[in-house]
């Protein structure tokens, strides 16, 4: 005779706690990825700001130089 199944048998699907833990781990990984993206974008914005400043300085030099030539 085989043993009858009891209602206390462990479930085959993951428990709610395991599901929540897995979701939390996925969220942590996503947060790390998003943080890296934001850091990269801020770096790009900083480089663009430096380029704008250089162009403004160059434009100022050219306008003051050419205004003296008149």
C-alpha positions in Angstrom: 0.0 0.0 0.0 1.1 3.5 -0.8 1.0 6.2 1.8 -1.9 8.6 1.3 -1.0 12.2 0.6 -1.4 14.5 3.5 -2.4 18.1 3.3 0.9 19.1 5.1 3.1 18.0 2.1 5.4 20.8 1.1 4.1 22.7 -1.9 5.9 22.2 -5.2 5.7 25.9 -6.2 7.8 28.5 -4.4 6.3 30.0 -1.3 5.2 33.6 -1.1 8.4 34.5 0.9 10.6 33.0 -1.8 8.7 34.9 -4.5 9.1 38.2 -2.6 12.8 37.5 -2.0 13.3 36.8 -5.7 11.5 40.0 -6.7 13.5 42.0 -4.2 16.7 40.6 -5.6 15.6 41.6 -9.1 14.8 45.1 -7.9 18.2 45.4 -6.3 19.9 44.4 -9.6 17.7 46.8 -11.5 18.6 49.6 -9.1 22.3 49.0 -9.6 21.8 49.1 -13.4 19.8 52.3 -13.2 22.4 53.9 -10.9 25.1 53.1 -13.4 23.1 54.5 -16.2 22.4 57.7 -14.3 26.0 58.1 -13.3 27.0 57.7 -17.0 24.5 60.3 -18.1 25.6 62.8 -15.5 29.1 62.2 -16.7 28.0 62.9 -20.3 26.2 66.1 -19.2 29.4 67.2 -17.4 31.4 66.7 -20.6 28.8 68.6 -22.6 29.0 71.5 -20.1 32.8 71.6 -20.4 32.5 71.7 -24.2 29.9 74.5 -24.0 32.2 76.5 -21.7 35.1 76.0 -24.0 33.0 77.1 -27.0 31.7 80.2 -25.1 35.3 81.2 -24.2 36.4 80.7 -27.8 33.5 82.8 -29.1 34.2 85.5 -26.6 37.9 85.6 -27.7 36.9 85.8 -31.3 34.2 88.5 -30.8 36.5 90.7 -28.7 39.4 90.2 -31.1 37.3 91.1 -34.2 35.6 94.0 -32.5 39.0 95.6 -31.8 39.9 95.3 -35.5 37.2 97.6 -36.7 
